[in-house]
Amino acid sequence: MTPLAHLVALPVRAYRLLLSPWVGHGCRFQPTCSIYALEALERHGAIRGGWLTGRRLCRCHPWGGSGYDPVPEKDHSHAGRR
């Protein structure tokens, strides 16, 4: 994980440590949004991982989706192109 991704992950880790036990385990998605955020930051870095996390959090509402929603794999199809 990049240093910037570690910094972005701090609020997620704080949520998991301090608030998650009080909020309960009623996440609509699998993996949970906080685990998704950490995986996205690990796999994609701070910018794209943060964007994926924000997009996931925007879907987490009563009229949003639910079910299995994994972090997308890193796309290497554009690697080396100029």
N, CA, C and O atoms as a printed pandas DataFrame, in Angstrom:
     atom_number atom_name residue_name chain_id  residue_number  x_coord  y_coord  z_coord
0              1         N          MET        A               1    0.865   -1.171    0.000
1              2        CA          MET        A               1    0.000    0.000    0.000
2              3         C          MET        A               1    0.910    1.231    0.000
3              4         O          MET        A               1    1.908    1.286    0.719
4              5         N          THR        A               2    0.546    2.196   -0.809
5              6        CA          THR        A               2    1.330    3.427   -0.898
6              7         C          THR        A               2    1.170    4.250    0.378
7              8         O          THR        A               2    0.196    4.069    1.108
8              9         N          PRO        A               3    2.111    5.152    0.655
9             10        CA          PRO        A               3    1.979    5.992    1.847
10            11         C          PRO        A               3    0.692    6.816    1.858
11            12         O          PRO        A               3    0.071    6.976    2.908
12            13         N          LEU        A               4    0.290    7.336    0.710
13            14        CA          LEU        A               4   -0.948    8.106    0.645
14            15         C          LEU        A               4   -2.159    7.207    0.911
15            16         O          LEU        A               4   -3.110    7.631    1.568
16            17         N          ALA        A               5   -2.131    5.982    0.413
17            18        CA          ALA        A               5   -3.226    5.040    0.663
18            19         C          ALA        A               5   -3.304    4.694    2.146
19            20         O          ALA        A               5   -4.398    4.540    2.688
20            21         N          HIS        A               6   -2.150    4.572    2.808
21            22        CA          HIS        A               6   -2.149    4.347    4.258
22            23         C          HIS        A               6   -2.834    5.495    4.981
23            24         O          HIS        A               6   -3.600    5.278    5.920
24            25         N          LEU        A               7   -2.559    6.707    4.543
25            26        CA          LEU        A               7   -3.168    7.888    5.152
26            27         C          LEU        A               7   -4.678    7.906    4.937
27            28         O          LEU        A               7   -5.433    8.219    5.858
28            29         N          VAL        A               8   -5.120    7.574    3.731
29            30        CA          VAL        A               8   -6.549    7.537    3.417
30            31         C          VAL        A               8   -7.238    6.410    4.192
31            32         O          VAL        A               8   -8.418    6.518    4.526
32            33         N          ALA        A               9   -6.510    5.340    4.474
33            34        CA          ALA        A               9   -7.088    4.195    5.189
34            35         C          ALA        A               9   -7.257    4.459    6.686
35            36         O          ALA        A               9   -7.989    3.724    7.349
36            37         N          LEU        A              10   -6.617    5.468    7.230
37            38        CA          LEU        A              10   -6.710    5.727    8.667
38            39         C          LEU        A              10   -8.146    5.933    9.155
39            40         O          LEU        A              10   -8.523    5.327   10.158
40            41         N          PRO        A              11   -8.966    6.760    8.492
41            42        CA          PRO        A              11  -10.349    6.890    8.963
42            43         C          PRO        A              11  -11.134    5.579    8.880
43            44         O          PRO        A              11  -12.003    5.326    9.715
44            45         N          VAL        A              12  -10.840    4.758    7.897
45            46        CA          VAL        A              12  -11.526    3.460    7.769
46            47         C          VAL        A              12  -11.133    2.556    8.938
47            48         O          VAL        A              12  -11.982    1.898    9.539
48            49         N          ARG        A              13   -9.853    2.533    9.246
49            50        CA          ARG        A              13   -9.386    1.718   10.373
50            51         C          ARG        A              13   -9.958    2.230   11.692
51            52         O          ARG        A              13  -10.320    1.436   12.560
52            53         N          ALA        A              14  -10.040    3.557   11.847
53            54        CA          ALA        A              14  -10.631    4.138   13.057
54            55         C          ALA        A              14  -12.104    3.757   13.165
55            56         O          ALA        A              14  -12.580    3.419   14.249
56            57         N          TYR        A              15  -12.824    3.809   12.050
57            58        CA          TYR        A              15  -14.236    3.391   12.045
58            59         C          TYR        A              15  -14.363    1.940   12.492
59            60         O          TYR        A              15  -15.198    1.615   13.337
60            61         N          ARG        A              16  -13.532    1.068   11.923
61            62        CA          ARG        A              16  -13.611   -0.361   12.260
62            63         C          ARG        A              16  -13.307   -0.601   13.728
63            64         O          ARG        A              16  -13.893   -1.490   14.345
64            65         N          LEU        A              17  -12.397    0.184   14.297
65            66        CA          LEU        A              17  -12.005   -0.003   15.683
66            67         C          LEU        A              17  -12.997    0.618   16.661
67            68         O          LEU        A              17  -13.337    0.011   17.677
68            69         N          LEU        A              18  -13.460    1.830   16.353
69            70        CA          LEU        A              18  -14.248    2.588   17.325
70            71         C          LEU        A              18  -15.759    2.544   17.096
71            72         O          LEU        A              18  -16.519    2.385   18.051
72            73         N          LEU        A              19  -16.197    2.680   15.873
73            74        CA          LEU        A              19  -17.636    2.800   15.611
74            75         C          LEU        A              19  -18.321    1.507   15.188
75            76         O          LEU        A              19  -19.477    1.274   15.540
76            77         N          SER        A              20  -17.631    0.684   14.450
77            78        CA          SER        A              20  -18.255   -0.535   13.931
78            79         C          SER        A              20  -18.857   -1.430   15.015
79            80         O          SER        A              20  -19.944   -1.970   14.807
80            81         N          PRO        A              21  -18.197   -1.609   16.161
81            82        CA          PRO        A              21  -18.830   -2.443   17.193
82            83         C          PRO        A              21  -20.154   -1.866   17.704
83            84         O          PRO        A              21  -21.020   -2.625   18.141
84            85         N          TRP        A              22  -20.327   -0.556   17.659
85            86        CA          TRP        A              22  -21.544    0.085   18.155
86            87         C          TRP        A              22  -22.635    0.136   17.091
87            88         O          TRP        A              22  -23.821    0.092   17.417
88            89         N          VAL        A              23  -22.243    0.227   15.826
89            90        CA          VAL        A              23  -23.212    0.351   14.737
90            91         C          VAL        A              23  -23.894   -0.984   14.466
91            92         O          VAL        A              23  -25.081   -1.023   14.143
92            93         N          GLY        A              24  -23.163   -2.055   14.593
93            94        CA          GLY        A              24  -23.725   -3.370   14.309
94            95         C          GLY        A              24  -23.246   -3.895   12.973
95            96         O          GLY        A              24  -22.430   -3.270   12.294
96            97         N          HIS        A              25  -23.758   -5.032   12.615
97            98        CA          HIS        A              25  -23.316   -5.705   11.386
98            99         C          HIS        A              25  -24.486   -5.837   10.425
99           100         O          HIS        A              25  -24.961   -6.940   10.155
100          101         N          GLY        A              26  -24.940   -4.717    9.918
101          102        CA          GLY        A              26  -26.074   -4.736    9.015
102          103         C          GLY        A              26  -25.718   -4.306    7.611
103          104         O          GLY        A              26  -26.540   -3.705    6.919
104          105         N          CYS        A              27  -24.504   -4.605    7.180
105          106        CA          CYS        A              27  -24.074   -4.174    5.849
106          107         C          CYS        A              27  -24.857   -4.924    4.773
107          108         O          CYS        A              27  -25.119   -6.121    4.896
108          109         N          ARG        A              28  -25.220   -4.206    3.729
109          110        CA          ARG        A              28  -25.991   -4.771    2.629
110          111         C          ARG        A              28  -25.128   -5.555    1.648
111          112         O          ARG        A              28  -25.633   -6.380    0.887
112          113         N          PHE        A              29  -23.844   -5.297    1.671
113          114        CA          PHE        A              29  -22.930   -5.893    0.695
114          115         C          PHE        A              29  -21.971   -6.870    1.361
115          116         O          PHE        A              29  -21.743   -6.826    2.570
116          117         N          GLN        A              30  -21.426   -7.741    0.547
117          118        CA          GLN        A              30  -20.355   -8.628    0.966
118          119         C          GLN        A              30  -19.228   -8.454   -0.031
119          120         O          GLN        A              30  -19.482   -8.663   -1.218
120          121         N          PRO        A              31  -18.045   -8.103    0.322
121          122        CA          PRO        A              31  -17.539   -7.764    1.641
122          123         C          PRO        A              31  -18.117   -6.440    2.143
123          124         O          PRO        A              31  -18.635   -5.643    1.361
124          125         N          THR        A              32  -18.023   -6.219    3.442
125          126        CA          THR        A              32  -18.558   -4.986    4.023
126          127         C          THR        A              32  -17.847   -3.781    3.424
127          128         O          THR        A              32  -16.768   -3.910    2.846
128          129         N          CYS        A              33  -18.449   -2.626    3.564
129          130        CA          CYS        A              33  -17.889   -1.413    2.957
130          131         C          CYS        A              33  -16.504   -1.083    3.497
131          132         O          CYS        A              33  -15.649   -0.613    2.746
132          133         N          SER        A              34  -16.266   -1.320    4.784
133          134        CA          SER        A              34  -14.952   -0.997    5.335
134          135         C          SER        A              34  -13.884   -1.966    4.822
135          136         O          SER        A              34  -12.761   -1.548    4.538
136          137         N          ILE        A              35  -14.214   -3.233    4.703
137          138        CA          ILE        A              35  -13.262   -4.194    4.136
138          139         C          ILE        A              35  -13.042   -3.886    2.659
139          140         O          ILE        A              35  -11.916   -3.965    2.169
140          141         N          TYR        A              36  -14.104   -3.539    1.954
141          142        CA          TYR        A              36  -13.994   -3.147    0.549
142          143         C          TYR        A              36  -13.041   -1.967    0.410
143          144         O          TYR        A              36  -12.182   -1.960   -0.472
144          145         N          ALA        A              37  -13.189   -0.970    1.282
145          146        CA          ALA        A              37  -12.337    0.221    1.223
146          147         C          ALA        A              37  -10.870   -0.142    1.413
147          148         O          ALA        A              37  -10.012    0.328    0.665
148          149         N          LEU        A              38  -10.579   -0.967    2.399
149          150        CA          LEU        A              38   -9.183   -1.356    2.637
150          151         C          LEU        A              38   -8.621   -2.164    1.471
151          152         O          LEU        A              38   -7.468   -1.969    1.087
152          153         N          GLU        A              39   -9.413   -3.062    0.905
153          154        CA          GLU        A              39   -8.963   -3.844   -0.248
154          155         C          GLU        A              39   -8.748   -2.949   -1.468
155          156         O          GLU        A              39   -7.771   -3.118   -2.198
156          157         N          ALA        A              40   -9.648   -2.007   -1.688
157          158        CA          ALA        A              40   -9.519   -1.103   -2.835
158          159         C          ALA        A              40   -8.281   -0.226   -2.700
159          160         O          ALA        A              40   -7.566   -0.008   -3.677
160          161         N          LEU        A              41   -8.027    0.270   -1.512
161          162        CA          LEU        A              41   -6.837    1.093   -1.289
162          163         C          LEU        A              41   -5.569    0.268   -1.455
163          164         O          LEU        A              41   -4.579    0.755   -2.000
164          165         N          GLU        A              42   -5.592   -0.970   -0.993
165          166        CA          GLU        A              42   -4.432   -1.855   -1.138
166          167         C          GLU        A              42   -4.167   -2.178   -2.603
167          168         O          GLU        A              42   -3.023   -2.129   -3.056
168          169         N          ARG        A              43   -5.206   -2.502   -3.330
169          170        CA          ARG        A              43   -5.068   -2.968   -4.707
170          171         C          ARG        A              43   -4.860   -1.832   -5.707
171          172         O          ARG        A              43   -4.101   -1.984   -6.664
172          173         N          HIS        A              44   -5.529   -0.693   -5.494
173          174        CA          HIS        A              44   -5.540    0.354   -6.508
174          175         C          HIS        A              44   -4.866    1.657   -6.090
175          176         O          HIS        A              44   -4.706    2.554   -6.918
176          177         N          GLY        A              45   -4.470    1.782   -4.828
177          178        CA          GLY        A              45   -3.837    3.010   -4.374
178          179         C          GLY        A              45   -4.863    4.022   -3.887
179          180         O          GLY        A              45   -6.065    3.757   -3.877
180          181         N          ALA        A              46   -4.367    5.183   -3.484
181          182        CA          ALA        A              46   -5.217    6.177   -2.823
182          183         C          ALA        A              46   -6.242    6.811   -3.763
183          184         O          ALA        A              46   -7.398    6.983   -3.376
184          185         N          ILE        A              47   -5.851    7.156   -4.968
185          186        CA          ILE        A              47   -6.752    7.889   -5.860
186          187         C          ILE        A              47   -7.867    6.988   -6.377
187          188         O          ILE        A              47   -9.043    7.238   -6.108
188          189         N          ARG        A              48   -7.512    5.960   -7.106
189          190        CA          ARG        A              48   -8.545    5.067   -7.663
190          191         C          ARG        A              48   -9.248    4.276   -6.553
191          192         O          ARG        A              48  -10.463    4.088   -6.612
192          193         N          GLY        A              49   -8.507    3.814   -5.552
193          194        CA          GLY        A              49   -9.116    3.090   -4.438
194          195         C          GLY        A              49  -10.083    3.966   -3.665
195          196         O          GLY        A              49  -11.146    3.503   -3.251
196          197         N          GLY        A              50   -9.724    5.234   -3.464
197          198        CA          GLY        A              50  -10.633    6.172   -2.802
198          199         C          GLY        A              50  -11.878    6.422   -3.627
199          200         O          GLY        A              50  -12.978    6.532   -3.084
200          201         N          TRP        A              51  -11.707    6.514   -4.953
201          202        CA          TRP        A              51  -12.852    6.726   -5.844
202          203         C          TRP        A              51  -13.786    5.507   -5.806
203          204         O          TRP        A              51  -15.006    5.654   -5.724
204          205         N          LEU        A              52  -13.202    4.309   -5.867
205          206        CA          LEU        A              52  -14.019    3.088   -5.801
206          207         C          LEU        A              52  -14.766    3.007   -4.471
207          208         O          LEU        A              52  -15.930    2.609   -4.428
208          209         N          THR        A              53  -14.091    3.385   -3.392
209          210        CA          THR        A              53  -14.727    3.368   -2.075
210          211         C          THR        A              53  -15.876    4.362   -2.007
211          212         O          THR        A              53  -16.952    4.038   -1.505
212          213         N          GLY        A              54  -15.654    5.569   -2.510
213          214        CA          GLY        A              54  -16.720    6.575   -2.525
214          215         C          GLY        A              54  -17.917    6.121   -3.345
215          216         O          GLY        A              54  -19.066    6.326   -2.955
216          217         N          ARG        A              55  -17.635    5.505   -4.481
217          218        CA          ARG        A              55  -18.713    4.995   -5.339
218          219         C          ARG        A              55  -19.503    3.902   -4.626
219          220         O          ARG        A              55  -20.729    3.844   -4.727
220          221         N          ARG        A              56  -18.795    3.042   -3.907
221          222        CA          ARG        A              56  -19.458    1.965   -3.148
222          223         C          ARG        A              56  -20.317    2.552   -2.032
223          224         O          ARG        A              56  -21.449    2.112   -1.831
224          225         N          LEU        A              57  -19.792    3.542   -1.301
225          226        CA          LEU        A              57  -20.550    4.151   -0.211
226          227         C          LEU        A              57  -21.797    4.864   -0.723
227          228         O          LEU        A              57  -22.812    4.907   -0.028
228          229         N          CYS        A              58  -21.734    5.419   -1.920
229          230        CA          CYS        A              58  -22.915    6.072   -2.498
230          231         C          CYS        A              58  -24.010    5.062   -2.853
231          232         O          CYS        A              58  -25.184    5.424   -2.928
232          233         N          ARG        A              59  -23.635    3.808   -3.071
233          234        CA          ARG        A              59  -24.625    2.764   -3.359
234          235         C          ARG        A              59  -25.196    2.148   -2.092
235          236         O          ARG        A              59  -26.149    1.370   -2.156
236          237         N          CYS        A              60  -24.630    2.485   -0.950
237          238        CA          CYS        A              60  -25.041    1.863    0.308
238          239         C          CYS        A              60  -26.151    2.686    0.957
239          240         O          CYS        A              60  -25.907    3.477    1.867
240          241         N          HIS        A              61  -27.361    2.484    0.473
241          242        CA          HIS        A              61  -28.543    3.149    1.015
242          243         C          HIS        A              61  -29.738    2.212    0.812
243          244         O          HIS        A              61  -29.629    1.231    0.076
244          245         N          PRO        A              62  -30.863    2.497    1.446
245          246        CA          PRO        A              62  -31.995    1.554    1.387
246          247         C          PRO        A              62  -32.485    1.230   -0.025
247          248         O          PRO        A              62  -33.039    0.153   -0.244
248          249         N          TRP        A              63  -32.294    2.133   -0.983
249          250        CA          TRP        A              63  -32.766    1.880   -2.345
250          251         C          TRP        A              63  -31.647    1.412   -3.260
251          252         O          TRP        A              63  -31.857    1.213   -4.456
252          253         N          GLY        A              64  -30.453    1.236   -2.694
253          254        CA          GLY        A              64  -29.310    0.768   -3.474
254          255         C          GLY        A              64  -29.320   -0.736   -3.603
255          256         O          GLY        A              64  -30.289   -1.406   -3.246
256          257         N          GLY        A              65  -28.234   -1.249   -4.117
257          258        CA          GLY        A              65  -28.132   -2.684   -4.314
258          259         C          GLY        A              65  -27.736   -3.408   -3.048
259          260         O          GLY        A              65  -27.657   -2.826   -1.966
260          261         N          SER        A              66  -27.491   -4.684   -3.215
261          262        CA          SER        A              66  -27.007   -5.512   -2.120
262          263         C          SER        A              66  -26.402   -6.764   -2.731
263          264         O          SER        A              66  -26.523   -6.993   -3.934
264          265         N          GLY        A              67  -25.757   -7.569   -1.910
265          266        CA          GLY        A              67  -25.194   -8.824   -2.379
266          267         C          GLY        A              67  -23.680   -8.774   -2.485
267          268         O          GLY        A              67  -23.024   -7.929   -1.876
268          269         N          TYR        A              68  -23.145   -9.687   -3.264
269          270        CA          TYR        A              68  -21.702   -9.820   -3.422
270          271         C          TYR        A              68  -21.194   -8.757   -4.392
271          272         O          TYR        A              68  -21.639   -8.688   -5.538
272          273         N          ASP        A              69  -20.262   -7.932   -3.924
273          274        CA          ASP        A              69  -19.710   -6.838   -4.731
274          275         C          ASP        A              69  -18.223   -6.721   -4.420
275          276         O          ASP        A              69  -17.833   -5.906   -3.584
276          277         N          PRO        A              70  -17.381   -7.526   -5.085
277          278        CA          PRO        A              70  -15.947   -7.497   -4.779
278          279         C          PRO        A              70  -15.252   -6.287   -5.402
279          280         O          PRO        A              70  -15.790   -5.640   -6.299
280          281         N          VAL        A              71  -14.061   -5.998   -4.915
281          282        CA          VAL        A              71  -13.222   -4.950   -5.497
282          283         C          VAL        A              71  -12.785   -5.437   -6.871
283          284         O          VAL        A              71  -12.335   -6.576   -7.002
284          285         N          PRO        A              72  -12.909   -4.591   -7.909
285          286        CA          PRO        A              72  -12.471   -5.029   -9.233
286          287         C          PRO        A              72  -10.965   -5.259   -9.278
287          288         O          PRO        A              72  -10.197   -4.623   -8.558
288          289         N          GLU        A              73  -10.575   -6.169  -10.129
289          290        CA          GLU        A              73   -9.151   -6.432  -10.325
290          291         C          GLU        A              73   -8.493   -5.220  -10.972
291          292         O          GLU        A              73   -9.149   -4.420  -11.640
292          293         N          LYS        A              74   -7.199   -5.102  -10.764
293          294        CA          LYS        A              74   -6.447   -4.014  -11.373
294          295         C          LYS        A              74   -6.346   -4.273  -12.873
295          296         O          LYS        A              74   -5.979   -5.369  -13.296
296          297         N          ASP        A              75   -6.669   -3.269  -13.665
297          298        CA          ASP        A              75   -6.671   -3.388  -15.125
298          299         C          ASP        A              75   -5.278   -3.083  -15.657
299          300         O          ASP        A              75   -4.780   -1.966  -15.522
300          301         N          HIS        A              76   -4.664   -4.078  -16.255
301          302        CA          HIS        A              76   -3.325   -3.900  -16.819
302          303         C          HIS        A              76   -3.363   -3.793  -18.341
303          304         O          HIS        A              76   -2.313   -3.830  -18.982
304          305         N          SER        A              77   -4.541   -3.662  -18.928
305          306        CA          SER        A              77   -4.633   -3.649  -20.391
306          307         C          SER        A              77   -4.049   -2.385  -20.999
307          308         O          SER        A              77   -3.672   -2.396  -22.171
308          309         N          HIS        A              78   -3.961   -1.295  -20.245
309          310        CA          HIS        A              78   -3.398   -0.050  -20.772
310          311         C          HIS        A              78   -1.936    0.118  -20.398
311          312         O          HIS        A              78   -1.324    1.128  -20.746
312          313         N          ALA        A              79   -1.373   -0.842  -19.705
313          314        CA          ALA        A              79    0.026   -0.745  -19.278
314          315         C          ALA        A              79    0.937   -0.766  -20.499
315          316         O          ALA        A              79    0.788   -1.614  -21.379
316          317         N          GLY        A              80    1.855    0.147  -20.546
317          318        CA          GLY        A              80    2.822    0.195  -21.632
318          319         C          GLY        A              80    2.359    0.991  -22.832
319          320         O          GLY        A              80    3.171    1.253  -23.720
320          321         N          ARG        A              81    1.100    1.390  -22.909
321          322        CA          ARG        A              81    0.638    2.204  -24.043
322          323         C          ARG        A              81    0.987    3.652  -23.837
323          324         O          ARG        A              81    1.048    4.135  -22.706
324          325         N          ARG        A              82    1.211    4.331  -24.911
325          326        CA          ARG        A              82    1.487    5.775  -24.845
326          327         C          ARG        A              82    0.688    6.504  -25.865
327          328         O          ARG        A              82    0.783    7.727  -25.965
